[in-house]
């Protein structure tokens, strides 16, 4: 199966600049605790 089939979109017609892949995981603390320790990335910021 290719990406077009999996997403049910005509990917070959798209102008894709980036693809983000993530995973959801259970955490013990709220995101603000982890983000405070990690700090902000130079290229992206994530609102808390």
DSSP file (Angstrom, degrees, kcal/mol; ACC not computed):
  #  RESIDUE AA STRUCTURE BP1 BP2  ACC     N-H-->O    O-->H-N    N-H-->O    O-->H-N    TCO  KAPPA ALPHA  PHI   PSI    X-CA   Y-CA   Z-CA
    1    1 A X              0   0    0      0, 0.0     2,-0.2     0, 0.0     0, 0.0   0.000 360.0 360.0 360.0 133.0    0.0    0.0    0.0
    2    2 A X     >  -     0   0    0      1,-0.1     4,-2.4     4,-0.0     3,-0.2  -0.481 360.0 -98.0 -97.4 174.2    1.4    3.4   -0.9
    3    3 A X  H  > S+     0   0    0      1,-0.2     4,-2.6     2,-0.2     6,-0.3   0.867 120.9  55.8 -61.3 -39.0    0.8    6.7    0.9
    4    4 A X  H  >>S+     0   0    0      1,-0.2     5,-1.3     2,-0.2     4,-1.2   0.914 111.6  43.9 -60.2 -42.6   -1.9    7.9   -1.5
    5    5 A X  H  45S+     0   0    0      2,-0.2    -2,-0.2    -3,-0.2    -1,-0.2   0.917 114.0  49.7 -68.4 -43.2   -3.9    4.7   -0.8
    6    6 A X  H  <5S+     0   0    0     -4,-2.4    -2,-0.2     1,-0.2    -1,-0.2   0.891 121.2  34.2 -64.1 -40.4   -3.4    4.8    3.0
    7    7 A X  H  <5S-     0   0    0     -4,-2.6    -1,-0.2     2,-0.2    -2,-0.2   0.592 100.4-131.9 -90.2 -12.1   -4.4    8.5    3.2
    8    8 A X  T  <5 +     0   0    0     -4,-1.2     2,-0.3    -5,-0.3    -3,-0.2   0.877  70.0 116.2  58.2  39.3   -7.0    8.3    0.5
    9    9 A X  S   <S-     0   0    0     -5,-1.3     2,-2.0    -6,-0.3    -1,-0.3  -0.969  79.7-110.8-133.6 148.9   -5.5   11.5   -1.0
   10   10 A X    >   +     0   0    0     -2,-0.3     3,-2.1     1,-0.2     4,-0.2  -0.518  42.8 171.9 -79.3  77.0   -3.8   12.1   -4.4
   11   11 A X  G >   +     0   0    0     -2,-2.0     3,-2.0     1,-0.3    -1,-0.2   0.800  69.1  68.9 -59.0 -31.6   -0.4   12.7   -2.8
   12   12 A X  G 3  S+     0   0    0      1,-0.3    -1,-0.3    -3,-0.2    -2,-0.1   0.680 100.1  50.1 -63.5 -15.6    1.3   12.8   -6.2
   13   13 A X  G <  S+     0   0    0     -3,-2.1    -1,-0.3     2,-0.0    -2,-0.2   0.428  94.1 101.2 -97.9  -1.5   -0.5   16.1   -6.8
   14   14 A X    <   -     0   0    0     -3,-2.0     2,-0.7    -4,-0.2    -3,-0.0  -0.501  65.9-141.7 -88.1 152.1    0.6   17.6   -3.5
   15   15 A X        -     0   0    0     -2,-0.2     2,-0.5     0, 0.0    -3,-0.1  -0.880  31.1-169.0-106.9  93.4    3.4   20.1   -2.9
   16   16 A X        +     0   0    0     -2,-0.7     3,-0.1     1,-0.2    -2,-0.0  -0.758  21.8 174.5 -96.0 122.4    4.7   18.8    0.4
   17   17 A X  S    S-     0   0    0     -2,-0.5     2,-0.3     1,-0.4    -1,-0.2   0.744  70.0 -10.2 -94.0 -28.8    7.1   20.9    2.3
   18   18 A X        -     0   0    0      2,-0.0     2,-0.4     0, 0.0    -1,-0.4  -0.980  53.7-143.0-164.4 158.6    7.3   18.7    5.4
   19   19 A X        -     0   0    0     -2,-0.3     2,-0.5    -3,-0.1    -3,-0.0  -0.995  15.0-154.8-130.3 125.2    5.7   15.7    7.1
   20   20 A X        -     0   0    0     -2,-0.4     2,-0.4     2,-0.0    -2,-0.0  -0.859   9.5-171.7-101.8 133.8    5.3   15.5   10.8
   21   21 A X        +     0   0    0     -2,-0.5     2,-0.3     2,-0.0    -2,-0.0  -0.982  13.5 164.8-123.6 134.6    5.1   12.1   12.5
   22   22 A X        -     0   0    0     -2,-0.4     2,-0.4     2,-0.0    -2,-0.0  -0.902  25.6-142.7-143.4 171.9    4.2   11.7   16.1
   23   23 A X        -     0   0    0     -2,-0.3     2,-0.4     2,-0.0    -2,-0.0  -0.999  17.2-133.0-138.1 138.2    3.1    9.2   18.7
   24   24 A X        +     0   0    0     -2,-0.4     2,-0.3     2,-0.0    -2,-0.0  -0.774  31.4 177.0 -90.3 133.3    0.8    9.7   21.6
   25   25 A X        -     0   0    0     -2,-0.4     2,-0.3     0, 0.0    -2,-0.0  -0.979  32.6-109.2-137.6 151.0    2.0    8.3   24.9
   26   26 A X        -     0   0    0     -2,-0.3     2,-0.3     2,-0.0    -2,-0.0  -0.579  37.7-168.2 -76.2 137.6    0.7    8.3   28.5
   27   27 A X        -     0   0    0     -2,-0.3     4,-0.1     1,-0.1     3,-0.0  -0.895  28.1-136.8-126.9 158.6    2.7   10.5   30.8
   28   28 A X  S    S+     0   0    0     -2,-0.3     2,-0.2     2,-0.1    -1,-0.1   0.824  89.4  39.1 -80.4 -33.4    2.7   10.9   34.6
   29   29 A X  S    S-     0   0    0      1,-0.1    -2,-0.1     2,-0.0     5,-0.1  -0.719  95.6 -89.6-116.4 163.5    2.7   14.7   34.6
   30   30 A X    >>  -     0   0    0     -2,-0.2     3,-1.5     1,-0.1     4,-0.9  -0.324  45.0-104.4 -68.0 157.3    1.0   17.4   32.5
   31   31 A X  H 3> S+     0   0    0      1,-0.3     4,-2.9     2,-0.2     5,-0.3   0.800 115.3  68.2 -54.7 -32.7    2.8   18.6   29.3
   32   32 A X  H 3> S+     0   0    0      1,-0.2     4,-1.9     2,-0.2    -1,-0.3   0.844  96.1  54.9 -59.0 -33.2    3.9   21.9   30.9
   33   33 A X  H <> S+     0   0    0     -3,-1.5     4,-1.1     2,-0.2    -1,-0.2   0.929 113.3  40.5 -64.9 -45.2    6.2   20.0   33.3
   34   34 A X  H  X S+     0   0    0     -4,-0.9     4,-2.3     1,-0.2    -2,-0.2   0.900 114.0  52.2 -72.0 -41.1    8.0   18.3   30.4
   35   35 A X  H  X S+     0   0    0     -4,-2.9     4,-2.6     1,-0.2    -1,-0.2   0.863 104.9  56.2 -65.3 -35.2    8.1   21.4   28.2
   36   36 A X  H  < S+     0   0    0     -4,-1.9    -1,-0.2    -5,-0.3    -2,-0.2   0.880 111.9  43.7 -62.5 -36.8    9.6   23.5   30.9
   37   37 A X  H  < S+     0   0    0     -4,-1.1    -2,-0.2    -3,-0.2    -1,-0.2   0.867 117.7  44.1 -75.3 -37.4   12.5   21.0   31.2
   38   38 A X  H  < S-     0   0    0     -4,-2.3    -2,-0.2     1,-0.1    -3,-0.2   0.830  95.9-154.1 -77.5 -32.8   12.9   20.6   27.4
   39   39 A X     <  -     0   0    0     -4,-2.6     2,-0.3    -5,-0.2    -1,-0.1  -0.233  34.7 -50.6  79.2-178.2   12.7   24.3   26.6
   40   40 A X        -     0   0    0     -4,-0.1     5,-0.1     5,-0.1     2,-0.1  -0.728  52.7-120.1 -95.8 142.0   11.6   25.7   23.2
   41   41 A X        -     0   0    0      3,-0.5    -1,-0.0    -2,-0.3     5,-0.0  -0.407  19.2-126.3 -71.1 154.3   13.0   24.5   19.9
   42   42 A X  S    S+     0   0    0      1,-0.2    -1,-0.1    -2,-0.1     3,-0.1   0.868 106.4  39.0 -69.9 -37.0   14.7   27.1   17.7
   43   43 A X  S    S+     0   0    0      1,-0.1     2,-0.3    -3,-0.0    -1,-0.2   0.752 122.9  27.7 -89.7 -24.6   12.6   26.4   14.6
   44   44 A X        -     0   0    0      2,-0.0    -3,-0.5     0, 0.0     2,-0.4  -0.962  59.8-156.1-136.5 151.7    9.2   25.8   16.2
   45   45 A X        -     0   0    0     -2,-0.3     2,-0.5    -5,-0.1    -5,-0.1  -0.978   8.2-152.8-125.8 145.3    7.4   26.8   19.3
   46   46 A X        -     0   0    0     -2,-0.4     2,-0.0   -11,-0.0    -2,-0.0  -0.963  20.2-127.7-118.8 117.4    4.5   24.9   20.9
   47   47 A X              0   0    0     -2,-0.5    -2,-0.0     1,-0.1     0, 0.0  -0.367 360.0 360.0 -64.1 141.8    2.0   26.9   22.8
   48   48 A X              0   0    0     -2,-0.0    -1,-0.1   -16,-0.0   -16,-0.1   0.363 360.0 360.0-109.4 360.0    1.4   25.6   26.3
